[in-house]
Amino acid sequence: MKGTPFKLKQKLEPAAAKRKAEEDQKAAMSAWGKYKKRTAQKANCPKGYDFDHASGKCILASENRAKNSRSGATKRKYNY
């Protein structure tokens, strides 16, 4: 199945799922989204790990996603 894996998890109506997919894509392609992707790829984390932009190192993906904050602290840390 193509698209975001959250469609099934969140059980959204088709129209809402489409809007969410568009919003997710827009966020991922923003300057900040591209920056995060670039730095995460440079870190080359092992399988099952994600790059944590707040601490600047690879941590378990489950831990990184559980503590994911929208406070903007990471943006301020990197002056982005």
mmCIF file of the N, C-alpha and C atoms, coordinates in Angstrom:
data_MODEL
# 
_entry.id   MODEL 
# 
loop_
_atom_site.group_PDB 
_atom_site.id 
_atom_site.type_symbol 
_atom_site.label_atom_id 
_atom_site.label_alt_id 
_atom_site.label_comp_id 
_atom_site.label_asym_id 
_atom_site.label_entity_id 
_atom_site.label_seq_id 
_atom_site.pdbx_PDB_ins_code 
_atom_site.Cartn_x 
_atom_site.Cartn_y 
_atom_site.Cartn_z 
_atom_site.occupancy 
_atom_site.B_iso_or_equiv 
_atom_site.pdbx_formal_charge 
_atom_site.auth_seq_id 
_atom_site.auth_comp_id 
_atom_site.auth_asym_id 
_atom_site.auth_atom_id 
_atom_site.pdbx_PDB_model_num 
ATOM 1   N N  . MET A 1 1  ? 0.832   -1.182 0.000  1.00 0.00 ? 1  MET A N  1 
ATOM 2   C CA . MET A 1 1  ? 0.000   0.000  0.000  1.00 0.00 ? 1  MET A CA 1 
ATOM 3   C C  . MET A 1 1  ? 0.876   1.244  0.000  1.00 0.00 ? 1  MET A C  1 
ATOM 4   N N  . LYS A 1 2  ? 0.602   2.180  -0.904 1.00 0.00 ? 2  LYS A N  1 
ATOM 5   C CA . LYS A 1 2  ? 1.377   3.403  -1.014 1.00 0.00 ? 2  LYS A CA 1 
ATOM 6   C C  . LYS A 1 2  ? 0.882   4.461  -0.044 1.00 0.00 ? 2  LYS A C  1 
ATOM 7   N N  . GLY A 1 3  ? 1.729   5.414  0.252  1.00 0.00 ? 3  GLY A N  1 
ATOM 8   C CA . GLY A 1 3  ? 1.316   6.532  1.090  1.00 0.00 ? 3  GLY A CA 1 
ATOM 9   C C  . GLY A 1 3  ? 1.862   6.420  2.499  1.00 0.00 ? 3  GLY A C  1 
ATOM 10  N N  . THR A 1 4  ? 1.328   7.256  3.335  1.00 0.00 ? 4  THR A N  1 
ATOM 11  C CA . THR A 1 4  ? 1.792   7.314  4.712  1.00 0.00 ? 4  THR A CA 1 
ATOM 12  C C  . THR A 1 4  ? 1.298   6.115  5.520  1.00 0.00 ? 4  THR A C  1 
ATOM 13  N N  . PRO A 1 5  ? 2.119   5.558  6.385  1.00 0.00 ? 5  PRO A N  1 
ATOM 14  C CA . PRO A 1 5  ? 1.682   4.417  7.192  1.00 0.00 ? 5  PRO A CA 1 
ATOM 15  C C  . PRO A 1 5  ? 0.666   4.816  8.253  1.00 0.00 ? 5  PRO A C  1 
ATOM 16  N N  . PHE A 1 6  ? 0.481   6.118  8.468  1.00 0.00 ? 6  PHE A N  1 
ATOM 17  C CA . PHE A 1 6  ? -0.426  6.573  9.501  1.00 0.00 ? 6  PHE A CA 1 
ATOM 18  C C  . PHE A 1 6  ? -1.888  6.455  9.108  1.00 0.00 ? 6  PHE A C  1 
ATOM 19  N N  . LYS A 1 7  ? -2.169  6.285  7.827  1.00 0.00 ? 7  LYS A N  1 
ATOM 20  C CA . LYS A 1 7  ? -3.564  6.164  7.395  1.00 0.00 ? 7  LYS A CA 1 
ATOM 21  C C  . LYS A 1 7  ? -4.254  5.026  8.130  1.00 0.00 ? 7  LYS A C  1 
ATOM 22  N N  . LEU A 1 8  ? -3.598  3.887  8.202  1.00 0.00 ? 8  LEU A N  1 
ATOM 23  C CA . LEU A 1 8  ? -4.201  2.738  8.857  1.00 0.00 ? 8  LEU A CA 1 
ATOM 24  C C  . LEU A 1 8  ? -4.221  2.916  10.365 1.00 0.00 ? 8  LEU A C  1 
ATOM 25  N N  . LYS A 1 9  ? -3.147  3.443  10.905 1.00 0.00 ? 9  LYS A N  1 
ATOM 26  C CA . LYS A 1 9  ? -3.025  3.593  12.350 1.00 0.00 ? 9  LYS A CA 1 
ATOM 27  C C  . LYS A 1 9  ? -4.043  4.595  12.895 1.00 0.00 ? 9  LYS A C  1 
ATOM 28  N N  . GLN A 1 10 ? -4.242  5.694  12.189 1.00 0.00 ? 10 GLN A N  1 
ATOM 29  C CA . GLN A 1 10 ? -5.116  6.746  12.692 1.00 0.00 ? 10 GLN A CA 1 
ATOM 30  C C  . GLN A 1 10 ? -6.575  6.553  12.297 1.00 0.00 ? 10 GLN A C  1 
ATOM 31  N N  . LYS A 1 11 ? -6.848  5.656  11.378 1.00 0.00 ? 11 LYS A N  1 
ATOM 32  C CA . LYS A 1 11 ? -8.220  5.371  10.936 1.00 0.00 ? 11 LYS A CA 1 
ATOM 33  C C  . LYS A 1 11 ? -8.944  6.643  10.527 1.00 0.00 ? 11 LYS A C  1 
ATOM 34  N N  . LEU A 1 12 ? -8.328  7.388  9.615  1.00 0.00 ? 12 LEU A N  1 
ATOM 35  C CA . LEU A 1 12 ? -8.917  8.628  9.145  1.00 0.00 ? 12 LEU A CA 1 
ATOM 36  C C  . LEU A 1 12 ? -9.896  8.363  8.001  1.00 0.00 ? 12 LEU A C  1 
ATOM 37  N N  . GLU A 1 13 ? -10.834 9.274  7.854  1.00 0.00 ? 13 GLU A N  1 
ATOM 38  C CA . GLU A 1 13 ? -11.725 9.225  6.700  1.00 0.00 ? 13 GLU A CA 1 
ATOM 39  C C  . GLU A 1 13 ? -10.868 9.462  5.455  1.00 0.00 ? 13 GLU A C  1 
ATOM 40  N N  . PRO A 1 14 ? -11.290 8.960  4.302  1.00 0.00 ? 14 PRO A N  1 
ATOM 41  C CA . PRO A 1 14 ? -10.471 9.110  3.090  1.00 0.00 ? 14 PRO A CA 1 
ATOM 42  C C  . PRO A 1 14 ? -10.071 10.562 2.779  1.00 0.00 ? 14 PRO A C  1 
ATOM 43  N N  . ALA A 1 15 ? -11.009 11.495 2.917  1.00 0.00 ? 15 ALA A N  1 
ATOM 44  C CA . ALA A 1 15 ? -10.691 12.894 2.623  1.00 0.00 ? 15 ALA A CA 1 
ATOM 45  C C  . ALA A 1 15 ? -9.673  13.435 3.625  1.00 0.00 ? 15 ALA A C  1 
ATOM 46  N N  . ALA A 1 16 ? -9.826  13.089 4.897  1.00 0.00 ? 16 ALA A N  1 
ATOM 47  C CA . ALA A 1 16 ? -8.892  13.552 5.926  1.00 0.00 ? 16 ALA A CA 1 
ATOM 48  C C  . ALA A 1 16 ? -7.515  12.927 5.727  1.00 0.00 ? 16 ALA A C  1 
ATOM 49  N N  . ALA A 1 17 ? -7.486  11.656 5.346  1.00 0.00 ? 17 ALA A N  1 
ATOM 50  C CA . ALA A 1 17 ? -6.218  10.974 5.100  1.00 0.00 ? 17 ALA A CA 1 
ATOM 51  C C  . ALA A 1 17 ? -5.475  11.629 3.932  1.00 0.00 ? 17 ALA A C  1 
ATOM 52  N N  . LYS A 1 18 ? -6.224  12.017 2.911  1.00 0.00 ? 18 LYS A N  1 
ATOM 53  C CA . LYS A 1 18 ? -5.611  12.676 1.752  1.00 0.00 ? 18 LYS A CA 1 
ATOM 54  C C  . LYS A 1 18 ? -5.024  14.027 2.167  1.00 0.00 ? 18 LYS A C  1 
ATOM 55  N N  . ARG A 1 19 ? -5.788  14.796 2.948  1.00 0.00 ? 19 ARG A N  1 
ATOM 56  C CA . ARG A 1 19 ? -5.290  16.093 3.426  1.00 0.00 ? 19 ARG A CA 1 
ATOM 57  C C  . ARG A 1 19 ? -4.045  15.917 4.283  1.00 0.00 ? 19 ARG A C  1 
ATOM 58  N N  . LYS A 1 20 ? -4.054  14.915 5.160  1.00 0.00 ? 20 LYS A N  1 
ATOM 59  C CA . LYS A 1 20 ? -2.910  14.663 6.029  1.00 0.00 ? 20 LYS A CA 1 
ATOM 60  C C  . LYS A 1 20 ? -1.679  14.287 5.215  1.00 0.00 ? 20 LYS A C  1 
ATOM 61  N N  . ALA A 1 21 ? -1.876  13.442 4.199  1.00 0.00 ? 21 ALA A N  1 
ATOM 62  C CA . ALA A 1 21 ? -0.755  13.043 3.346  1.00 0.00 ? 21 ALA A CA 1 
ATOM 63  C C  . ALA A 1 21 ? -0.159  14.258 2.645  1.00 0.00 ? 21 ALA A C  1 
ATOM 64  N N  . GLU A 1 22 ? -1.018  15.160 2.193  1.00 0.00 ? 22 GLU A N  1 
ATOM 65  C CA . GLU A 1 22 ? -0.533  16.371 1.518  1.00 0.00 ? 22 GLU A CA 1 
ATOM 66  C C  . GLU A 1 22 ? 0.223   17.272 2.500  1.00 0.00 ? 22 GLU A C  1 
ATOM 67  N N  . GLU A 1 23 ? -0.299  17.414 3.713  1.00 0.00 ? 23 GLU A N  1 
ATOM 68  C CA . GLU A 1 23 ? 0.360   18.233 4.732  1.00 0.00 ? 23 GLU A CA 1 
ATOM 69  C C  . GLU A 1 23 ? 1.702   17.622 5.137  1.00 0.00 ? 23 GLU A C  1 
ATOM 70  N N  . ASP A 1 24 ? 1.735   16.301 5.288  1.00 0.00 ? 24 ASP A N  1 
ATOM 71  C CA . ASP A 1 24 ? 2.983   15.611 5.649  1.00 0.00 ? 24 ASP A CA 1 
ATOM 72  C C  . ASP A 1 24 ? 4.036   15.810 4.563  1.00 0.00 ? 24 ASP A C  1 
ATOM 73  N N  . GLN A 1 25 ? 3.606   15.705 3.306  1.00 0.00 ? 25 GLN A N  1 
ATOM 74  C CA . GLN A 1 25 ? 4.533   15.870 2.179  1.00 0.00 ? 25 GLN A CA 1 
ATOM 75  C C  . GLN A 1 25 ? 5.051   17.305 2.146  1.00 0.00 ? 25 GLN A C  1 
ATOM 76  N N  . LYS A 1 26 ? 4.172   18.267 2.369  1.00 0.00 ? 26 LYS A N  1 
ATOM 77  C CA . LYS A 1 26 ? 4.574   19.676 2.359  1.00 0.00 ? 26 LYS A CA 1 
ATOM 78  C C  . LYS A 1 26 ? 5.589   19.941 3.469  1.00 0.00 ? 26 LYS A C  1 
ATOM 79  N N  . ALA A 1 27 ? 5.359   19.380 4.654  1.00 0.00 ? 27 ALA A N  1 
ATOM 80  C CA . ALA A 1 27 ? 6.283   19.565 5.775  1.00 0.00 ? 27 ALA A CA 1 
ATOM 81  C C  . ALA A 1 27 ? 7.629   18.904 5.485  1.00 0.00 ? 27 ALA A C  1 
ATOM 82  N N  . ALA A 1 28 ? 7.596   17.732 4.882  1.00 0.00 ? 28 ALA A N  1 
ATOM 83  C CA . ALA A 1 28 ? 8.839   17.014 4.590  1.00 0.00 ? 28 ALA A CA 1 
ATOM 84  C C  . ALA A 1 28 ? 9.670   17.739 3.539  1.00 0.00 ? 28 ALA A C  1 
ATOM 85  N N  . MET A 1 29 ? 9.018   18.473 2.662  1.00 0.00 ? 29 MET A N  1 
ATOM 86  C CA . MET A 1 29 ? 9.739   19.153 1.593  1.00 0.00 ? 29 MET A CA 1 
ATOM 87  C C  . MET A 1 29 ? 10.054  20.614 1.928  1.00 0.00 ? 29 MET A C  1 
ATOM 88  N N  . SER A 1 30 ? 9.733   21.049 3.151  1.00 0.00 ? 30 SER A N  1 
ATOM 89  C CA . SER A 1 30 ? 10.081  22.403 3.568  1.00 0.00 ? 30 SER A CA 1 
ATOM 90  C C  . SER A 1 30 ? 11.594  22.480 3.776  1.00 0.00 ? 30 SER A C  1 
ATOM 91  N N  . ALA A 1 31 ? 12.098  23.669 3.923  1.00 0.00 ? 31 ALA A N  1 
ATOM 92  C CA . ALA A 1 31 ? 13.541  23.839 4.141  1.00 0.00 ? 31 ALA A CA 1 
ATOM 93  C C  . ALA A 1 31 ? 13.972  23.106 5.405  1.00 0.00 ? 31 ALA A C  1 
ATOM 94  N N  . TRP A 1 32 ? 13.180  23.218 6.471  1.00 0.00 ? 32 TRP A N  1 
ATOM 95  C CA . TRP A 1 32 ? 13.520  22.554 7.733  1.00 0.00 ? 32 TRP A CA 1 
ATOM 96  C C  . TRP A 1 32 ? 13.437  21.038 7.576  1.00 0.00 ? 32 TRP A C  1 
ATOM 97  N N  . GLY A 1 33 ? 12.430  20.548 6.861  1.00 0.00 ? 33 GLY A N  1 
ATOM 98  C CA . GLY A 1 33 ? 12.283  19.110 6.641  1.00 0.00 ? 33 GLY A CA 1 
ATOM 99  C C  . GLY A 1 33 ? 13.458  18.547 5.845  1.00 0.00 ? 33 GLY A C  1 
ATOM 100 N N  . LYS A 1 34 ? 13.876  19.272 4.827  1.00 0.00 ? 34 LYS A N  1 
ATOM 101 C CA . LYS A 1 34 ? 15.014  18.830 4.008  1.00 0.00 ? 34 LYS A CA 1 
ATOM 102 C C  . LYS A 1 34 ? 16.310  18.851 4.825  1.00 0.00 ? 34 LYS A C  1 
ATOM 103 N N  . TYR A 1 35 ? 16.447  19.856 5.687  1.00 0.00 ? 35 TYR A N  1 
ATOM 104 C CA . TYR A 1 35 ? 17.629  19.941 6.545  1.00 0.00 ? 35 TYR A CA 1 
ATOM 105 C C  . TYR A 1 35 ? 17.693  18.734 7.476  1.00 0.00 ? 35 TYR A C  1 
ATOM 106 N N  . LYS A 1 36 ? 16.552  18.400 8.106  1.00 0.00 ? 36 LYS A N  1 
ATOM 107 C CA . LYS A 1 36 ? 16.519  17.253 9.020  1.00 0.00 ? 36 LYS A CA 1 
ATOM 108 C C  . LYS A 1 36 ? 16.850  15.963 8.279  1.00 0.00 ? 36 LYS A C  1 
ATOM 109 N N  . LYS A 1 37 ? 16.332  15.815 7.086  1.00 0.00 ? 37 LYS A N  1 
ATOM 110 C CA . LYS A 1 37 ? 16.605  14.603 6.307  1.00 0.00 ? 37 LYS A CA 1 
ATOM 111 C C  . LYS A 1 37 ? 18.095  14.516 5.955  1.00 0.00 ? 37 LYS A C  1 
ATOM 112 N N  . ARG A 1 38 ? 18.670  15.640 5.537  1.00 0.00 ? 38 ARG A N  1 
ATOM 113 C CA . ARG A 1 38 ? 20.104  15.674 5.182  1.00 0.00 ? 38 ARG A CA 1 
ATOM 114 C C  . ARG A 1 38 ? 20.978  15.277 6.360  1.00 0.00 ? 38 ARG A C  1 
ATOM 115 N N  . THR A 1 39 ? 20.727  15.873 7.517  1.00 0.00 ? 39 THR A N  1 
ATOM 116 C CA . THR A 1 39 ? 21.567  15.594 8.678  1.00 0.00 ? 39 THR A CA 1 
ATOM 117 C C  . THR A 1 39 ? 21.363  14.162 9.177  1.00 0.00 ? 39 THR A C  1 
ATOM 118 N N  . ALA A 1 40 ? 20.145  13.662 9.084  1.00 0.00 ? 40 ALA A N  1 
ATOM 119 C CA . ALA A 1 40 ? 19.876  12.283 9.516  1.00 0.00 ? 40 ALA A CA 1 
ATOM 120 C C  . ALA A 1 40 ? 20.580  11.290 8.600  1.00 0.00 ? 40 ALA A C  1 
ATOM 121 N N  . GLN A 1 41 ? 20.604  11.568 7.304  1.00 0.00 ? 41 GLN A N  1 
ATOM 122 C CA . GLN A 1 41 ? 21.273  10.663 6.372  1.00 0.00 ? 41 GLN A CA 1 
ATOM 123 C C  . GLN A 1 41 ? 22.786  10.690 6.569  1.00 0.00 ? 41 GLN A C  1 
ATOM 124 N N  . LYS A 1 42 ? 23.336  11.853 6.898  1.00 0.00 ? 42 LYS A N  1 
ATOM 125 C CA . LYS A 1 42 ? 24.779  11.949 7.151  1.00 0.00 ? 42 LYS A CA 1 
ATOM 126 C C  . LYS A 1 42 ? 25.186  11.136 8.369  1.00 0.00 ? 42 LYS A C  1 
ATOM 127 N N  . ALA A 1 43 ? 24.290  11.034 9.353  1.00 0.00 ? 43 ALA A N  1 
ATOM 128 C CA . ALA A 1 43 ? 24.596  10.313 10.594 1.00 0.00 ? 43 ALA A CA 1 
ATOM 129 C C  . ALA A 1 43 ? 24.733  8.820  10.355 1.00 0.00 ? 43 ALA A C  1 
ATOM 130 N N  . ASN A 1 44 ? 24.059  8.296  9.331  1.00 0.00 ? 44 ASN A N  1 
ATOM 131 C CA . ASN A 1 44 ? 24.166  6.880  8.959  1.00 0.00 ? 44 ASN A CA 1 
ATOM 132 C C  . ASN A 1 44 ? 23.922  5.957  10.166 1.00 0.00 ? 44 ASN A C  1 
ATOM 133 N N  . CYS A 1 45 ? 22.764  6.111  10.786 1.00 0.00 ? 45 CYS A N  1 
ATOM 134 C CA . CYS A 1 45 ? 22.408  5.326  11.975 1.00 0.00 ? 45 CYS A CA 1 
ATOM 135 C C  . CYS A 1 45 ? 22.157  3.862  11.618 1.00 0.00 ? 45 CYS A C  1 
ATOM 136 N N  . PRO A 1 46 ? 22.458  2.941  12.527 1.00 0.00 ? 46 PRO A N  1 
ATOM 137 C CA . PRO A 1 46 ? 22.179  1.522  12.276 1.00 0.00 ? 46 PRO A CA 1 
ATOM 138 C C  . PRO A 1 46 ? 20.674  1.255  12.198 1.00 0.00 ? 46 PRO A C  1 
ATOM 139 N N  . LYS A 1 47 ? 20.319  0.104  11.683 1.00 0.00 ? 47 LYS A N  1 
ATOM 140 C CA . LYS A 1 47 ? 18.911  -0.264 11.539 1.00 0.00 ? 47 LYS A CA 1 
ATOM 141 C C  . LYS A 1 47 ? 18.225  -0.250 12.911 1.00 0.00 ? 47 LYS A C  1 
ATOM 142 N N  . GLY A 1 48 ? 17.015  0.337  12.951 1.00 0.00 ? 48 GLY A N  1 
ATOM 143 C CA . GLY A 1 48 ? 16.275  0.422  14.198 1.00 0.00 ? 48 GLY A CA 1 
ATOM 144 C C  . GLY A 1 48 ? 16.571  1.679  14.999 1.00 0.00 ? 48 GLY A C  1 
ATOM 145 N N  . TYR A 1 49 ? 17.467  2.518  14.485 1.00 0.00 ? 49 TYR A N  1 
ATOM 146 C CA . TYR A 1 49 ? 17.837  3.755  15.170 1.00 0.00 ? 49 TYR A CA 1 
ATOM 147 C C  . TYR A 1 49 ? 17.491  4.951  14.291 1.00 0.00 ? 49 TYR A C  1 
ATOM 148 N N  . ASP A 1 50 ? 17.187  6.065  14.930 1.00 0.00 ? 50 ASP A N  1 
ATOM 149 C CA . ASP A 1 50 ? 16.934  7.335  14.246 1.00 0.00 ? 50 ASP A CA 1 
ATOM 150 C C  . ASP A 1 50 ? 17.931  8.357  14.763 1.00 0.00 ? 50 ASP A C  1 
ATOM 151 N N  . PHE A 1 51 ? 18.174  9.371  13.939 1.00 0.00 ? 51 PHE A N  1 
ATOM 152 C CA . PHE A 1 51 ? 19.028  10.474 14.376 1.00 0.00 ? 51 PHE A CA 1 
ATOM 153 C C  . PHE A 1 51 ? 18.178  11.435 15.190 1.00 0.00 ? 51 PHE A C  1 
ATOM 154 N N  . ASP A 1 52 ? 18.598  11.686 16.415 1.00 0.00 ? 52 ASP A N  1 
ATOM 155 C CA . ASP A 1 52 ? 17.898  12.617 17.297 1.00 0.00 ? 52 ASP A CA 1 
ATOM 156 C C  . ASP A 1 52 ? 18.548  13.984 17.127 1.00 0.00 ? 52 ASP A C  1 
ATOM 157 N N  . HIS A 1 53 ? 17.817  14.929 16.540 1.00 0.00 ? 53 HIS A N  1 
ATOM 158 C CA . HIS A 1 53 ? 18.383  16.243 16.279 1.00 0.00 ? 53 HIS A CA 1 
ATOM 159 C C  . HIS A 1 53 ? 18.621  17.035 17.561 1.00 0.00 ? 53 HIS A C  1 
ATOM 160 N N  . ALA A 1 54 ? 17.890  16.722 18.615 1.00 0.00 ? 54 ALA A N  1 
ATOM 161 C CA . ALA A 1 54 ? 18.074  17.451 19.875 1.00 0.00 ? 54 ALA A CA 1 
ATOM 162 C C  . ALA A 1 54 ? 19.404  17.083 20.528 1.00 0.00 ? 54 ALA A C  1 
ATOM 163 N N  . SER A 1 55 ? 19.736  15.783 20.567 1.00 0.00 ? 55 SER A N  1 
ATOM 164 C CA . SER A 1 55 ? 20.985  15.359 21.209 1.00 0.00 ? 55 SER A CA 1 
ATOM 165 C C  . SER A 1 55 ? 22.136  15.240 20.218 1.00 0.00 ? 55 SER A C  1 
ATOM 166 N N  . GLY A 1 56 ? 21.810  15.164 18.927 1.00 0.00 ? 56 GLY A N  1 
ATOM 167 C CA . GLY A 1 56 ? 22.847  15.077 17.901 1.00 0.00 ? 56 GLY A CA 1 
ATOM 168 C C  . GLY A 1 56 ? 23.454  13.697 17.757 1.00 0.00 ? 56 GLY A C  1 
ATOM 169 N N  . LYS A 1 57 ? 22.709  12.645 18.152 1.00 0.00 ? 57 LYS A N  1 
ATOM 170 C CA . LYS A 1 57 ? 23.241  11.288 17.999 1.00 0.00 ? 57 LYS A CA 1 
ATOM 171 C C  . LYS A 1 57 ? 22.118  10.305 17.669 1.00 0.00 ? 57 LYS A C  1 
ATOM 172 N N  . CYS A 1 58 ? 22.505  9.081  17.321 1.00 0.00 ? 58 CYS A N  1 
ATOM 173 C CA . CYS A 1 58 ? 21.543  8.040  16.976 1.00 0.00 ? 58 CYS A CA 1 
ATOM 174 C C  . CYS A 1 58 ? 20.983  7.416  18.252 1.00 0.00 ? 58 CYS A C  1 
ATOM 175 N N  . ILE A 1 59 ? 19.657  7.330  18.323 1.00 0.00 ? 59 ILE A N  1 
ATOM 176 C CA . ILE A 1 59 ? 18.999  6.671  19.449 1.00 0.00 ? 59 ILE A CA 1 
ATOM 177 C C  . ILE A 1 59 ? 17.948  5.721  18.889 1.00 0.00 ? 59 ILE A C  1 
ATOM 178 N N  . LEU A 1 60 ? 17.440  4.836  19.730 1.00 0.00 ? 60 LEU A N  1 
ATOM 179 C CA . LEU A 1 60 ? 16.404  3.909  19.281 1.00 0.00 ? 60 LEU A CA 1 
ATOM 180 C C  . LEU A 1 60 ? 15.246  4.683  18.661 1.00 0.00 ? 60 LEU A C  1 
ATOM 181 N N  . ALA A 1 61 ? 14.747  4.192  17.541 1.00 0.00 ? 61 ALA A N  1 
ATOM 182 C CA . ALA A 1 61 ? 13.669  4.863  16.835 1.00 0.00 ? 61 ALA A CA 1 
ATOM 183 C C  . ALA A 1 61 ? 12.442  5.025  17.725 1.00 0.00 ? 61 ALA A C  1 
ATOM 184 N N  . SER A 1 62 ? 12.131  4.000  18.514 1.00 0.00 ? 62 SER A N  1 
ATOM 185 C CA . SER A 1 62 ? 10.955  4.082  19.379 1.00 0.00 ? 62 SER A CA 1 
ATOM 186 C C  . SER A 1 62 ? 11.104  5.193  20.415 1.00 0.00 ? 62 SER A C  1 
ATOM 187 N N  . GLU A 1 63 ? 12.304  5.363  20.949 1.00 0.00 ? 63 GLU A N  1 
ATOM 188 C CA . GLU A 1 63 ? 12.548  6.426  21.923 1.00 0.00 ? 63 GLU A CA 1 
ATOM 189 C C  . GLU A 1 63 ? 12.466  7.800  21.255 1.00 0.00 ? 63 GLU A C  1 
ATOM 190 N N  . ASN A 1 64 ? 13.048  7.902  20.072 1.00 0.00 ? 64 ASN A N  1 
ATOM 191 C CA . ASN A 1 64 ? 13.064  9.180  19.363 1.00 0.00 ? 64 ASN A CA 1 
ATOM 192 C C  . ASN A 1 64 ? 11.652  9.616  19.009 1.00 0.00 ? 64 ASN A C  1 
ATOM 193 N N  . ARG A 1 65 ? 10.834  8.700  18.562 1.00 0.00 ? 65 ARG A N  1 
ATOM 194 C CA . ARG A 1 65 ? 9.475   9.050  18.157 1.00 0.00 ? 65 ARG A CA 1 
ATOM 195 C C  . ARG A 1 65 ? 8.577   9.300  19.359 1.00 0.00 ? 65 ARG A C  1 
ATOM 196 N N  . ALA A 1 66 ? 8.880   8.666  20.491 1.00 0.00 ? 66 ALA A N  1 
ATOM 197 C CA . ALA A 1 66 ? 8.081   8.870  21.695 1.00 0.00 ? 66 ALA A CA 1 
ATOM 198 C C  . ALA A 1 66 ? 8.324   10.259 22.288 1.00 0.00 ? 66 ALA A C  1 
ATOM 199 N N  . LYS A 1 67 ? 9.561   10.757 22.169 1.00 0.00 ? 67 LYS A N  1 
ATOM 200 C CA . LYS A 1 67 ? 9.890   12.043 22.781 1.00 0.00 ? 67 LYS A CA 1 
ATOM 201 C C  . LYS A 1 67 ? 9.860   13.203 21.789 1.00 0.00 ? 67 LYS A C  1 
ATOM 202 N N  . ASN A 1 68 ? 9.436   12.939 20.566 1.00 0.00 ? 68 ASN A N  1 
ATOM 203 C CA . ASN A 1 68 ? 9.442   13.955 19.525 1.00 0.00 ? 68 ASN A CA 1 
ATOM 204 C C  . ASN A 1 68 ? 8.637   15.178 19.959 1.00 0.00 ? 68 ASN A C  1 
ATOM 205 N N  . SER A 1 69 ? 9.299   16.312 19.984 1.00 0.00 ? 69 SER A N  1 
ATOM 206 C CA . SER A 1 69 ? 8.689   17.541 20.478 1.00 0.00 ? 69 SER A CA 1 
ATOM 207 C C  . SER A 1 69 ? 8.473   18.516 19.334 1.00 0.00 ? 69 SER A C  1 
ATOM 208 N N  . ARG A 1 70 ? 7.477   19.326 19.468 1.00 0.00 ? 70 ARG A N  1 
ATOM 209 C CA . ARG A 1 70 ? 7.225   20.369 18.477 1.00 0.00 ? 70 ARG A CA 1 
ATOM 210 C C  . ARG A 1 70 ? 7.515   21.741 19.087 1.00 0.00 ? 70 ARG A C  1 
ATOM 211 N N  . SER A 1 71 ? 8.369   21.779 20.086 1.00 0.00 ? 71 SER A N  1 
ATOM 212 C CA . SER A 1 71 ? 8.632   23.024 20.811 1.00 0.00 ? 71 SER A CA 1 
ATOM 213 C C  . SER A 1 71 ? 9.498   23.991 20.020 1.00 0.00 ? 71 SER A C  1 
ATOM 214 N N  . GLY A 1 72 ? 10.252  23.516 19.079 1.00 0.00 ? 72 GLY A N  1 
ATOM 215 C CA . GLY A 1 72 ? 11.141  24.380 18.317 1.00 0.00 ? 72 GLY A CA 1 
ATOM 216 C C  . GLY A 1 72 ? 12.528  24.469 18.918 1.00 0.00 ? 72 GLY A C  1 
ATOM 217 N N  . ALA A 1 73 ? 12.797  23.721 19.995 1.00 0.00 ? 73 ALA A N  1 
ATOM 218 C CA . ALA A 1 73 ? 14.108  23.783 20.642 1.00 0.00 ? 73 ALA A CA 1 
ATOM 219 C C  . ALA A 1 73 ? 15.214  23.337 19.692 1.00 0.00 ? 73 ALA A C  1 
ATOM 220 N N  . THR A 1 74 ? 14.939  22.340 18.870 1.00 0.00 ? 74 THR A N  1 
ATOM 221 C CA . THR A 1 74 ? 15.953  21.853 17.940 1.00 0.00 ? 74 THR A CA 1 
ATOM 222 C C  . THR A 1 74 ? 16.256  22.915 16.890 1.00 0.00 ? 74 THR A C  1 
ATOM 223 N N  . LYS A 1 75 ? 15.229  23.592 16.418 1.00 0.00 ? 75 LYS A N  1 
ATOM 224 C CA . LYS A 1 75 ? 15.450  24.660 15.443 1.00 0.00 ? 75 LYS A CA 1 
ATOM 225 C C  . LYS A 1 75 ? 16.342  25.738 16.046 1.00 0.00 ? 75 LYS A C  1 
ATOM 226 N N  . ARG A 1 76 ? 16.062  26.098 17.294 1.00 0.00 ? 76 ARG A N  1 
ATOM 227 C CA . ARG A 1 76 ? 16.883  27.130 17.951 1.00 0.00 ? 76 ARG A CA 1 
ATOM 228 C C  . ARG A 1 76 ? 18.321  26.640 18.140 1.00 0.00 ? 76 ARG A C  1 
ATOM 229 N N  . LYS A 1 77 ? 18.497  25.367 18.480 1.00 0.00 ? 77 LYS A N  1 
ATOM 230 C CA . LYS A 1 77 ? 19.838  24.827 18.707 1.00 0.00 ? 77 LYS A CA 1 
ATOM 231 C C  . LYS A 1 77 ? 20.697  24.938 17.452 1.00 0.00 ? 77 LYS A C  1 
ATOM 232 N N  . TYR A 1 78 ? 20.085  24.670 16.303 1.00 0.00 ? 78 TYR A N  1 
ATOM 233 C CA . TYR A 1 78 ? 20.829  24.678 15.043 1.00 0.00 ? 78 TYR A CA 1 
ATOM 234 C C  . TYR A 1 78 ? 20.763  26.042 14.329 1.00 0.00 ? 78 TYR A C  1 
ATOM 235 N N  . ASN A 1 79 ? 20.119  27.035 14.950 1.00 0.00 ? 79 ASN A N  1 
ATOM 236 C CA . ASN A 1 79 ? 19.960  28.351 14.329 1.00 0.00 ? 79 ASN A CA 1 
ATOM 237 C C  . ASN A 1 79 ? 19.363  28.241 12.941 1.00 0.00 ? 79 ASN A C  1 
ATOM 238 N N  . TYR A 1 80 ? 18.384  27.417 12.784 1.00 0.00 ? 80 TYR A N  1 
ATOM 239 C CA . TYR A 1 80 ? 17.811  27.205 11.463 1.00 0.00 ? 80 TYR A CA 1 
ATOM 240 C C  . TYR A 1 80 ? 16.519  27.946 11.326 1.00 0.00 ? 80 TYR A C  1 
# 
